[in-house]
Amino acid sequence: MHLQGQPFSEFFSFQIQQSSDSTEFCEICLSPFPRSLMTGLECGHRFCGDCWTEYLSVKVMSEGECFSISCPAHKCKILVDDASAMALIKDSKVRSKYQCLITQSFVECNRLLKWCPAPDCNRAVKVQYVNFKPVKCTCGRRFCYKCSKTWHAPILCEYMRKWAKTVAEDLSISLWIRINTKNCPKCYVAIEKNGGCNHMTCRICQHHFCWICSVNWFDHGYNTRCNRYVEAEEVNQEPDTPMPNLNTFHRTRFIYHFNFLEQERNLMMDVQNKCQRLPMSWTEVFTLQAVMTKAVNVLRQTRETLMYSYVFAYFVEKSNQKTIFEFNLQGIENTTDSLSHYLKMHIVNAEVDVIIRKVQNRTQYCDQFCRVLLDHVNEGYDKGWWTHLETA
């Protein structure tokens, strides 16, 4: 590694001292060696090649050091420069680890470089300036440059950290059951929701109801009530009817979309396999796969936006602008469930053109609705519309 075109050995004025005269003792193993086989730094402490190799191997492989390796002599503070270390290390594995540590330290000390957080990815991403924005590694991982977490717009990093502490305990089997199963409000049989919109039909009694609030669907329809937290005074209800807690409501909606992200993890492969099994020409299969691939990518990004939008709604105080935000959120929610439904449904050859048209329309709607919602949030940040609750 070099600094301004010069090796570290020149920067620290280090020199490896070697001589070919007579014999001297290694200061570690105390064995005699020809002076030509002894090596030291400018401090004058000299050691044999085997002791240097063992010392540097322990420092690199066991302690993970590279820039702070000092001379092996007791209390000597002279540092081993990278050129000397590379000359003294003989084992290829140790040399490789040493070079990796140098690169890692360089990236971690540079504000414009960030390691990709994807598992098994050893790439770094470079930006022009540090900001709250998404970056995408060449491996395909999209993340927040500021905190290195999965991109979480519209919620800011500091509130995302608070939310993580709030919701971590609920990512458990008991909450999964509470979110994904409910009793039919008419016959009370347990029902599991594994896709589609919030319009549910009980297979036992054929009762139609809303998945979120359990109201009869024919009295309910696609309104905005269920995708925002409703305070008690806004609802005509029986006096003893319990209202959902603000904390529970947003956590439930967050984990609802989190679960669907996990369920849809293999959706891309499933869609491509369905396309390849259809009795169509190669060109038709290619066209269908392109449409479906784009739709799956948009669906995943939309799910993430929905998930983090409920975190945003959890921390932001009630206002007219928040009402507009929740209205936009409702539009995304309905279209996302519809797109998910068409991507998962069975495709027959006669319906391909219809499926393509519907998937394309909903893909476009999801993309546009997300842009509108995020643009509205960003405008609110610029104009000071949002007041965050420090302790929600």
N, C-alpha and C positions, 0 to 999 in steps of 0.2 A: 504494500500500500504506500502511496506517495502523498506528500503534502506540498502543493504548489510546485509540482514537477520534481521535488527532491525526495530521496528516501529518508525514512525516519532516522537512519543512522547519521545522516548529515545534519538533520534538524537538532538532534540531541548531542552532536559531536562525539558519538560513540565510535570506538574502533576496536576490532578484535586484535589482541596482541598475540603474536606468535613468534617463536624464536627456534632456532635449530641447534643451539649450543648446549652441551652437557645434559644433565638430568635434574629434574625437580620433582617435588612431591605434590600430589593432588591434595587440595585442602579439604576434600570430602572423604575419600577412601584412604588417604594417607599412603598411597602406593607410589613408587617412583616411576616416572615416565620421561622419555626424551622430551626436551623442551619443545620440539617440533610438534608433539602430540598434545601439548597443553594449550588451552585457550582461555582468554579472559577479556574483560571489558576495560574501560579506561580507569576503573578503580584499582586495578592491579591484582585483584583476586583471580587465581588461575586454577582451572579444574581439567580433569581428563575428559575425553570425548564421551566415555560411557556414563560418567556422572552427570555431565551436561544433558545427555539424551534422556536419562532417567528423570532428572529434575524437571526438564521441560515437558516430558510426557505426563507427569503427575499434574503439573500446573494446567496444562491444556485439557487433558482428558478427564481428570477428576475434579478440578476446581473451575474449569471453564474460563480461565484467564487468557488474555492476549496482550493488552496494552499495559497491564500493571504488574508484569512479571519482573521481579527485581533480581539482582545478583544473588546467587546462593549463599554468599558469605553472611555470617551473623550480623544483623543490623545494618547491612549495606543497602543503601537506597537507590543505587544506580540501576536504571531500568534496562532490560534487554530489548533492543530495537528489533523491528520486524526482519530486517535483512540478516542480522546475526542469528535470530531464532530460526529462520528458514535454512541457514547454512548449518546449524548445529543439529536440527531435527532430522533424523535419518528415516524413521518409520513413515511410510506414505499415508497411513491412516491418521497419524498425529499431524502431519503437514496439512492434510485436507481439512481436519477439524480446526486447526489454527487459522487457516485461510477463511473458513466459514465464520469463525468468531470475529475476525477482523471486519468482514463484510457486515455481519450482524451489528457490530458496534457502530459502524459507519452509518448504517440505516437508522438505527435508534437515536443517534445524535443529530440527525438531520431532520428538521421540522417539515421539509418538503418531500420526505420519503416515508412510506409506511408499509409494513409487511402485510401481505394478504392474509386474512384470518382463516381462510379455508383450510381444512385438514389436508396435510400432505402437500400443500402448495408452498414452494420456497421462493416465490416471486415477490418483488417490492413494487409498489405503485408510486409514481411521482406526480406531484401537482405543481401548479404555478404559485399558488398561495393557499394558506390554511383557512378553511371555511367549513360551515355546516352544509355539506353537499354530498351526493352519492358519487362514488368512484367504482369502476368496474375493472377487475383484474383480467388478464388474458385467459385465465382459467375459467372465467365466467362468473366468478363470485362478485356480487354487488354489495357494497357496504358503505357505512358512514365513515368518511375520512377522519372526522374529529374524534370519534370514540371507538372506531374499528368494529362496531357491532353491525348486525344486519341493518340495512337502510331503514330508518324508522320515521320518515316524514308522515304526518306533519308535526310530530311531537319533538321537542328539543331534547338534546342529550341529557341535560341535568334532570329533567322530569322523567326521562326514560329510566334513569338509574333509580329514582325514587319508586317508580312503578314496578321495577323488577323486584324490589324488596317487598312490595305490597302483594304481588301476585304469585311469588315463588311458591309459597306454601299451598296454593290452591291447584298447582299443576300436579294433581294426584288422581288416583283412581276414583275416589269418592266424588270429586268435582266433575270428572269426566262423566260419571253416571248421572249426576245432577243436570249436566248440560245436554247430554245426548239422549237421555231417556226422560219421558214424561208420561203421566197417566192421562188417558182420554178423559176429558171433563164430563163425559156423559156416562160411559160404562166403566171407567177407571182402570182399564187394561193398560199395561205398560207398553209404550211405543218408543222405538228407537228411530232417530232421524239420521240418515246417512247421505243426504244430498238433496238438491232441489230447493225450492222456495219455502216460505213459511206457511203455505197453505197445506194443512195436513188433513188426511182422511183416514179415520179409524177403520181398519179392515174387519173389525168385529161388528160394530154397530153402524158403520158408514157415516158417522158424525164428522162434519167439516168444521175445523177450528184453526186458529192461529197458533203456531208453535210457540211464539214468545209470550203472548198474554192469555192464551186459551179461550179467547172470545169466539163465539160462533162466527165462522168465516163469512156468512152471508150478511151479517150485520157489521162486519169488520172491513173486508176488502183490502186493497193495497193503500193504506194510509200511512202517515208519518209517525204515528204515535209510538209504535213499538221499537223504533230504532233510535229513540232518544229517551233520556230519563224523564219520567213524568212525576211531578210532585203531587202530593195528596190533594191539595186544593184544586188542581186542574181536572180531577177525575170525579165523575159522579159515581160513588161507590157506597156500599153499605158501611156503616160506622166501624164495624169490627173487622173489615177486610184488611189484611196487612198489605202495605205497599212494599215493593222491593227496595232494599237498601241501596243508596247511591253507589256505595263501594261494590256491592254484589252485582248490581246491574252491569256496570262497565266491565268488571272482571269476567262476568259470564259471557258477554258479547266478544270480548277479546279472545278468550280461550275457545269460544265457538269457532272463530275463524282460524285460530291457531291449529285446532284439530283438523279442520278441512285442509289446511296447508300440508299437514302430515299425511292425510288420506290421499291427497292429490300429488304426492311426491313422485309416484310412478305413472302418472297420467300420460306423460309424453310418450313413454314406451307403449302403453296400452293403445293410445290413439294411432300410433304408427303401425302397430301390428294389425289393427282393424282395417286400416287403409290398404295394407299389402294383401290382405285376404280377399278383397273385393275383386270380382271378375272384370277388371277394367284394363285399358291400355296403360303402358308405362307412363305416358304423358299425363293421363287423367289421374293416376295414382300420385304422381309427383305434384300436380296442382293441388289435390286434396290434402296431401301431407303438408305442403307449404302453408295452406290456410289453417290447418289444425295446429301446426307447430307454433305459428304466431299467436293463435288463440290461447294455447296453453301458457305461453310466456306472459301474455297480457293478463290472463286469469290469475296467475301466481302473484304478479306485481299488484294487481287490484286487491287480492286477498290481504296482502301485506299492508296496503294503504288502509283498507277497512279496519284491520286489526289495530293499527296504531292510531287511527282516527278516534277510536273509542278511548284510548289513553288520553288523547288531546281533549276530548269532550269531558273526561273525568277531572282534569286539572283546570279547565277554563271556566270562569264564572259565567253565570247566566246573563245573556244580553241579546239584543236584536240580531247582532252579527252571528252569535252562536246558533240562533234559530235558523238563519240562512244556511249555516254550515250543516246543521242536522237535516235540513231539507235536501241539500246536495248529497248527503250521506245516504239518505233513503233511496235516491235514484241509483246510486252505485250498487247498493245492496241488492235491489230487485234484479238489476241487469246481470250482476255477478252470479246469482243463483240460477238465472235462466241460462247463461253461457255454460256454467258447470253442468247443467242438465243435458244440454245438447252434445257436449263433448263426451259424456259418459254413456249416452244412449246407443243402442244397437243400430248399425247402419246397414241398410239393404241397398242394392244397386239402383233400384228405381227411385230412391229418395235422395241420392247424392246431391243433385243440383239444389234441392230444397234445403238440405242440411248445410251446404256450403253458404247459401245466401243468408240463412238465419245465423250461422256462426259468425260470418263476416260482419253482419249488422251489429250483433251483440259485442263482438270484439271492438268494433269502432266506438260503440256507445260507452263501453267500459273505459276505454282509453280517454275519450273526450271528457267523461264525467270526472275521472280522476284528475285530469288537468285542471278542470274548472274548480274542483274542490281545493286542490293544492295551491292554485293561483290565488284563490280567495284567502286561504290561510296566510300565504306569504304577503299578500297585500295588507292583511290585518297586522302582521308583525311590523311591516314598514310604517303603518299609520297608527300603531298603538291601540288597536281595537281589543286585543286580548289581555285580560287580567287573570293571571294564574293564581290558583289557590296553593299556598305553600304547604299546607297540611290538609289534604283532601280526605 
